[in-house]
């Protein structure tokens, strides 16, 4: 069960998020064109869930090692050169997502401190933005999981 969760957690949660986004948008379009009335909250929900879906997708692709790379250059390198590329790539990802997690956490704390609420639904805004630092940490974990599991780079 843990193996399934480890392999498909991002996909399942991402699919649920996309289903919610699709349903909310579809209902809003039907209501808007059918009654000339619009749900103002639908944009708030879909935009914030989109950020969550992007970060979940990023983590899932890190886990699989599917991000774009320069394979022609990478494959032409010797093992030591590949190791350098792997370390540099992971280091840059680590710096980026640590920075995103840090500033995301500052934003969450700031929004909680000033008790900011969303305009449409009136929910605390930090509930939306809390996903940024949490999913950034997930991206770091998945990137580490992929880079540490790569066999060619670990063999000198």
C-alpha positions, -999 to +999 in steps of 0.1 A: +000+000+000+028+024+008+044+016-025+012+026-043+010+058-022+046+065-030+041+060-067+007+075-073+000+100-045+006+131-067-014+116-096-045+108-075-045+141-057-038+159-089-067+141-106-091+151-078-080+187-081-084+187-118-119+171-114-129+198-090-116+226-112-134+211-142-167+207-123-166+242-109-157+258-142-184+238-161-211+246-135-201+283-137-202+283-175-236+266-176-251+290-150-236+321-166-250+313-201-282+298-188-292+325-163-269+355-170-256+350-134-220+342-126-204+326-095-176+350-085-160+324-063-153+300-092-123+319-104-108+321-069-111+284-065-098+274-099-068+297-099-057+286-065-062+249-073-042+254-105-012+264-085-016+232-064-019+211-095+012+226-111+033+219-080+019+184-077+027+177-113+062+191-108+068+167-079+054+137-099+077+145-129+107+149-106+099+114-092+099+099-127+129+120-140+108+133-168+118+170-168+134+182-200+171+178-203+198+179-229+202+142-234+226+145-263+251+164-242+244+144-210+248+110-228+280+121-245+297+128-211+318+104-191+304+092-158+322+119-138+307+146-161+273+131-157+277+131-119+287+168-121+256+175-142+234+156-117+248+174-087+245+208-104+209+200-116+199+188-081+216+217-065+198+243-086+165+225-080+172+225-043+180+262-042+149+271-062+125+250-042+140+260-008+137+296-018+101+290-029+093+272+004+110+299+025+092+328+009+060+308+006+061+302+044+068+339+050+037+347+029+016+322+048+027+336+082+021+371+070-014+363+058-022+345+090-009+374+110-030+400+093-059+376+091-064+382+053-095+366+038-103+360+002-127+384-015-152+359-029-155+332-003-141+350+028-119+321+037-084+327+052-060+332+023-033+313+040-053+281+034-047+286-003-010+297+000+000+270+025+002+246-004+032+264-019+058+257+009+044+223+015+044+212-021+078+228-026+092+205+001+075+176-017+093+187-049+126+187-030+119+152-017+109+138-051+140+154-068+162+139-041+145+106-045+151+106-082+187+119-082+198+096-054+183+066-072+201+072-105+225+044-110+248+057-139+256+090-120+266+071-088+291+049-105+324+065-112 
